[in-house]
Amino acid sequence: MRVKAVLFAVLAERLGVREEWLELPAGATAGDVLAHYRARLSAAGSILLAVNAEFRPPEAPLNEGDEVALGPPGHPLLEGGP
């Protein structure tokens, strides 16, 4: 299945990408997306997850076409700000 990952703030800066599509196996979770990016970062710290604009725990299941947003705590777009 394909999901769209959207990265904010330092995550986007360090990885050099703001959005990308990921190919994941059926039954993948938000935590699988988080693990994908943690593996690409040396010291990631805390990362918030949102699936389709709603905060979700890592074990939240994903569906084809979902949007998974990842960013640091306090980022306005992940905290409901403008």
Number of C-alpha atoms within 10 A of each C-alpha: 15 16 21 19 21 18 22 18 13 13 20 15 11 12 12 10 13 15 15 11 15 14 12 16 11 12 11 18 19 25 17 18 22 18 13 12 17 15 10 11 13 9 8 15 9 9 13 18 25 20 23 14 14 13 15 16 14 17 11 16 16 24 16 13 13 18 22 24 26 25 23 19 13 11 15 12 13 20 13 10 8 6
